[in-house]
Amino acid sequence: QLQLVESGGGLVQPGGSLRLSCAASGFTLDYYAIAWFRQAPGKEREGVSCISISDGSTYYADSVKGRFTISRDNAKNTVYLQMNDLKPDDTAVYYCNANSGPYNYWGQGTQVTVSS
């Protein structure tokens, strides 16, 4: 079965950190561009960060630049999103997406709540 599984979400205080993981099964992430999206209640899903297949180049939304870091470990078939200095506005369900041409997979999402 081809699937992505996110983990690592939870409740954290403002200024805290979390590391999200996105593990693939049934296919190899080496050949996919990976992106993290998030969706807050009542808002549209937005792109947070992505990492390319070839050279590992990365992109970050302005709202998370300097605080979030995306990385991939092809040996573990996993992509990570390290989130530091979390703010209440970062509260959302976070999804990972793997894309390669006509192939597009989504995980089920992991909840991140930033609150004191």
C-alpha positions in Angstrom: 0.0 0.0 0.0 1.4 3.4 -1.0 1.1 5.9 1.8 2.6 8.8 3.7 2.4 8.9 7.4 3.0 12.1 9.4 3.9 12.1 13.0 5.4 14.4 15.6 2.6 16.8 16.1 1.3 17.9 19.5 0.7 20.7 22.0 3.6 23.1 22.6 4.0 26.5 24.2 4.8 29.6 22.2 8.6 29.6 21.6 8.8 25.9 21.7 9.9 23.4 19.0 8.5 20.3 17.3 9.9 18.0 14.6 7.4 16.5 12.2 8.2 13.4 10.3 6.7 12.2 7.0 7.5 8.5 6.4 6.7 6.8 3.1 5.8 3.2 2.6 5.3 1.4 -0.6 7.4 3.8 -2.6 10.7 5.6 -2.5 10.9 9.2 -1.7 14.1 9.7 -3.6 12.2 10.4 -6.8 9.7 12.8 -5.3 9.6 16.5 -4.5 8.3 16.8 -0.9 6.2 19.6 0.5 4.7 20.4 3.8 1.3 22.1 3.9 -0.9 23.2 6.8 -4.5 24.1 7.3 -5.8 26.1 10.2 -9.5 26.0 11.1 -11.5 28.1 8.7 -8.6 28.7 6.4 -7.4 27.3 3.2 -4.5 24.9 3.0 -1.2 26.7 2.5 2.2 25.7 1.5 4.8 25.9 4.2 8.0 24.4 2.8 9.3 22.1 0.1 12.4 20.3 -0.9 13.4 19.3 -4.4 14.4 15.9 -5.7 17.6 16.7 -7.5 19.8 19.2 -5.5 17.9 19.4 -2.3 17.0 23.0 -2.8 14.4 24.3 -0.4 11.6 26.8 -0.2 9.9 28.4 2.7 6.8 30.5 3.1 7.7 34.0 4.4 5.7 33.2 7.6 8.1 30.4 8.6 11.4 31.5 7.1 14.1 31.4 9.6 12.1 29.2 12.0 11.4 26.0 10.1 13.8 23.7 8.4 12.9 20.9 5.9 15.2 18.0 5.4 15.1 14.6 3.9 16.8 11.3 4.8 16.5 9.1 1.8 18.0 6.1 3.7 15.1 6.3 6.1 12.6 7.2 3.4 11.5 10.1 5.6 11.2 13.8 5.4 11.3 16.1 8.4 10.1 19.5 9.3 11.9 21.0 12.2 9.8 23.8 13.7 11.4 26.3 16.1 10.1 29.4 17.9 6.6 28.3 17.3 3.8 30.9 17.4 0.1 30.5 18.0 -0.5 31.3 14.3 1.4 28.1 13.5 -1.5 26.1 14.9 -2.9 23.9 12.1 -3.0 20.4 10.8 0.2 19.7 8.9 0.3 17.5 5.8 3.1 16.2 3.8 2.8 15.7 0.0 5.0 13.7 -2.4 4.9 14.7 -6.0 6.6 13.3 -9.1 4.9 13.9 -12.4 1.5 12.3 -12.4 2.1 10.7 -9.0 0.8 12.7 -6.0 0.4 11.4 -2.5 -0.9 13.0 0.7 -0.5 12.0 4.3 -3.4 12.0 6.8 -2.1 15.0 8.7 -0.8 15.7 12.2 -2.2 18.3 14.5 0.1 21.1 15.8 -1.3 23.3 18.5 0.7 26.2 19.9 -0.8 27.6 23.0 0.1 28.6 26.5 
